């Protein structure tokens, strides 16, 4: 059985979030939590919260055992890009792209 948690429109670049997500894919929950707590990346805190949410969904909604779960699928998609402008010399304006991410984690109790 599977349980899922999704985090939409988080203000972290997808490229940077994928560095963290790639480290926990196909790991047991206890191992994934330990990796995220000891990782020195800005996106590890929201990913840890999302992982805990997926585990809570599995336990409360589906009646699964928390110690038997593992991260079956974890991926990051690109969200909407916020466009901002910065003034430059001679009256020009340069565009700054503030990227967002959609993060999805699926946990399962069967391999």
N, C-alpha and C positions, 0 to 999 in steps of 0.2 A: 504494500500500500504506500501511497505517496502523499506528501503534504507540501504546500508551496507558500512562499512569501515573496512579495514584490515591493520594491521601493522605486517610485517614479520621480523624475525631475529633481534628482539630487545634484547639487552644484559642484560636481567633481567631474573632471574630464574622463571620458570612457577609457582612454588609453592608460591613465593612472589607476583607475579602478580595476582594470583587467589584471594588473600586476598582482593585486591582492587576491582577487577571485581565483586566479590560476593556482595559487598555493594551497587552496582548501578543497579543490575539486577531487572527488572520489576518496575523501578521507572520512574517518569516523568522527562523530560530533565532538567527542572529548579532545581528539587530536586537533581538529580544526579550530576549536575555541582556544586551545593553548597557542597555536600558531598566530591567531589574530591578536591575542593579548600581548604577545611579545614582539609584534611587528611594528616597526617605526615608520608607519605610513599614515597619512591623514585619512585615507579612505578605509583603514582597518576598523575604526570605531563604528561607523554606520553599517559596515558589512557584518560586524559582530552582533549588533542589535538586530539586523535582519535575520541572521542565522538563529539567534535565540527566538525570534518571532516564528520562524519556520518550525522549530522544535516544539514551541508551545502550541502551534496549530496542529501538529501531529499528535501530541499528547492529549490535548483537550477535545479536538474535533473528531479524531479518528481512533483514539484509545490505544495508540502505539506506545511501546516502551522507549523511553528517552535514551537509555544506554545501548540500545540495539540499532540506533539510527546512524546513517551515514549520508554524506552530501552526494546525492546522485547526479544532479545537474546544477551548475552555477554559471551564469553568463551575464554579460553587460552589453546592453544595446545603447546606441546614441540617442539622446533625447533632443528636445528643441534647443537651438543655439540662440543665446541672447546676444544681440549685436549692440555694441557700444562704440562711441567714437571718441578719439583723442585728438586734440588740436596739435597741429604741427606747423612747421615754418611756412611762411608765405601764404597764410590763410588756408592751408590744406587741412584735411581731416583724414586720419588713418582709422580703419575699422579694427576693433578688438572683438574677438569672438570668445564669449564666455560659454563654454560647453557644459551640457548637462548629461546625466546618465539615467538609464532605467536598469536596475539590478534585479535579477531573479535568482532565487535559490530554491531548489527542490530537494527535499530529504525523503529517504525511503528506508524501510526496514528489511528489504530483501534485495539481494545482489543480482 
